[in-house]
Each structure stands twice: as structure tokens, then as C-alpha cells.
Amino acid sequence: MSTHVIVGAGPVGLATARLLADQGCRVRLVSRRGRGPEHPAVERIAADAADVDRLTALTQGAVALYNCANPAYHRWPTDWPPIAAALLAAAEHTRAVLVIAGNLYGYGPVTGPMTEQTPLRPNSVKGSVRARMWTEALAAHRAGRIRATEVRGSDYLGAGAHSAATTLVLPRAATGRRIAVPADPDAPHSWTYVGDMARTLVTVATDERAWGRAWHAPSPPPISVRGLAARAAALAGARPPRITRLPAPVLTLGGLVSREIREIREIAYQFYRPFVLDSTAVTGTFGLTCTPLDEALTDSLPALAAAGPPTPVR
């Protein structure tokens, strides 16, 4: 029975832990509070991921170390560097494969679909943090110090996911209510199902062909916010919601009173222009395909409904 260590008990970390456990692997799930699923194969551990000695000890004997952590948005510049450094050190000391759950921020604004060969040209603080994390891991891999790979996904769908879709769009779409979004509602956008992200992380962790490069998680064809909302409404048996576009200056004004909105402003470009992920490489290499959009939305809606009815927009 192989052992895998996962840092982070958010939606991706939890989905990865469940998948590995169901496959008969032993899982050590590390988070500050020791959260995780009730499963006999999952050991929930409360620890600071930036503690090199502790993380190294926990990773001894593991075949892979997964970085599924996700500090608060406003703390990325301060919290990510020590966590990333600890993960690198633990991977080097134990020879566990370092598998990073990444995103698309490092590419910055692009024209055309993003592939794994698209240059990393971040235009945001958060994008720069993520790009630097991968650049340092790749340099260590090429130097022979570690074995590393990264899986990048777009905005998440699925149970527990926290994204623009799951917080702004789906709760209101499920009741047919009007939706106001800080986005072009008709711009094509890629969405990634949390379960597909987990399947890809697990696949690349033990396949040597995956190491030393980044991969895009299999994702369905892009669909606009308007299209996503309409499909979600249909699945929920609600009338198609009316969508209005909030002008970009609204984010600027909102940022004066909301830290969360301030953090969103620098990546707002992702929703005012086409934002399309190309995942053909992972399909061609490993045969991984995406979960149908309707299944991803169905998995998203019950969790959102359990949180209570959305606030009406009048």
C-alpha cells in the first residue's frame, strides 16, 4: 500500500484524498486544523506546512507530496513563499514526487487558448507568486534535486469549490433570479471540475512521463457565464436568469471597502475577455477526459443549496 501526503484540505485536497483512499492508498492529509474525510485510509494531521522539519518527517516513506494548499488571497505574497520552500525541501529530503495544484494566473492576459507552452507572463501579484513557485520547482527538478510536476486548472466547479461561478452565478441561477456579474457575460470561459483536477494530480504523481513539466487538467469546452447560468437553471428546473454586467469601475469602488474585492480586481481581466484553457495534451498523453459539464454542475448545486437560499437581487 503506497503512502501519499497531501497539504491542504480545501476542495482539491479533499477530492484527491478521497480518490487515493478509494484506490487503496494510505493518505496523510495535512492542514492547520487537521480537517479531512472520515475514511480508514486517511490520516488527518494538524500541522504547519511551512515547518520544514515537521513536513519532512510526515513525508518520509511517501511516493508523492501534493501541494493543494490555498492561503487567503490577500496573504499569498507572505504565506506562499515559506510553504513552497518547505514543500521543496521535504521533496528533496524524502525523494517524494512534488505535485503542485496550480492555476492559470501565471499566464497573465493572453490572446487565444492557453496551452502548457504559453509563456508565464503574470501581470498581477498573485500571478507572480504562482509563476515563481513553479519556476523554482522546475529549476530544482532540472538540477536533479527533486522530481516535480504541476497541474493547472481554471475556475472550479464541484462540491466545496469557491470560485466566481460557485459564489456569484450558480446560487442565483438555481432559483432563476437576476445575476449581476463583474464580467462580460458572453465571453467564452473555461471551467474545471474539482474531481478532474484530483484525477489528474493522482495520475501525474506516479507517471514519469508527467514529471518536469506542467499539465492542464481536462476541462470541457469553454462556455460563457450566461451559458453556464442558463444550463444550471435548466438543471435546477428554474427559469433562465437575467444577467446584467457590472462595469469595471464598480470593482474599483468596491475595493475601497472590501478587501476581497480589492484582491479580485487584479485578475478581473480573466472575465472581461475570452479565457480559454486547452487541455488536449493531458488527454493525448494519459487518456484523461473531462467530466461532462452537467455532471459538474449537478455536483456543485446541492452543496450550494445546503448553504441556504441566495440573497435576492432586485
WOHUHU-V763851 format. One line per field, one symbol per residue. ss: DSSP state (H for helix, E for strand, C for the rest). psi: psi as a letter, one per 30 degrees, with the letter a starting at -180 (. if undefined). burial: # if it has 16 or more other C-alpha atoms within 10 Angstrom, else .. A space follows every 10 residues. Layout:
ss = ???
psi = ???
burial = ???
This chain:
ss = CCEEEEECCC HHHHHHHHHH HHCCCEEEEE ECCCCCCCCC CEEEEECCCC CHHHHHHHHC CCCEEEECCC CCHHHHHHHH HHHHHHHHHH HHHHCCEEEE EEECHHHCCC CCCECCCCCC CCCCHHHHHH HHHHHHHHHH HHCCCCCEEE EEECEEECCC CCCHHHHHHH HHHCCCCCEE ECCCCCCCEC EEEHHHHHHH HHHHHCCHHH CCCEEECCCC CCCCHHHHHH HHHHHHCCCC CCEEECCHHH HHHHCCCCHH HHHHHCCHHH HCCCECECCH HHHHHHCCCC CCHHHHHHHH HHHHHHCCCC CCCC
psi = jlkkkkjkha eeeeeeeeee effglkkjjk leghllljkf fjjkkjljff jeeeeeeffk fkfkjkjgli lkefgefeee eeeeeeeeee eeffgkkjjk jaageffakl klkklffkkj ikgleeeeee eeeeeeeeee effgelkllk kklakkllkf kjleefeeee eeefgglkkk kiljfgkkkk kkkeeeeeee eeefegjfff kglllkkkkl kkkleeeeee eeeeefgllk lkklkklefe eeeefffkee eeefefgfff fglkjkkjgf eeeeefgkll kkeeeeeefe eeeeefflkl kkk.
burial = ..######## ########## #...###### #...##.... #####.#### .#..##.### .######### .....#...# #.######## ##.####### ########## ...###...# .######### ####..##.# #...###### ########## #..###.### ########## ########## ########## ##.##....# ########## ########## ######.#.# #.#....... #...#..... #####.#.## ########## ###....### #.#..##### #.##.....# ....
